Amino acid sequence: MSESIVIALIGVTGAVIGSIATVAVQWLSHYLQESAVTKRDKPRRDILLEMLRAPQHRWRKLETLMHVIGADEETTKNLLLQVGARASEDGKPLWGLLERNPLPKGEE
């Protein structure tokens, strides 16, 4: 094999290895970020479930839930959906667990 072909193969091999390393680092970074978010949000989800399962409350105010877990509205709504909660149909900012507050059948 000529010297120029060997040099070209070394260059291509380096580019392939560099690309694979870049993709691997990006994937690892994303995985670690998602793991950190999941770990951070677990206590919040646990608190929301405890509040929503309390026998004295079928529905809870969004403002109260936000305040207790220390999160903004968007984060709180996302976490509520993750734990199986839903908003009330009447437009009020109330949330409850689907298992305790199923959607009515046959209504819009």
Secondary structure, DSSP 8 states (H G I E B T S, - for coil): --HHHHHHHHHHHHHHHHHHHHHHHHHHHHHHHHHHHHHHHHHHHHHHHHHHH-TT-SSEEHHHHHHHHT--HHHHHHHHHHTTEEE-TTSSSEEEETTTS---TT--
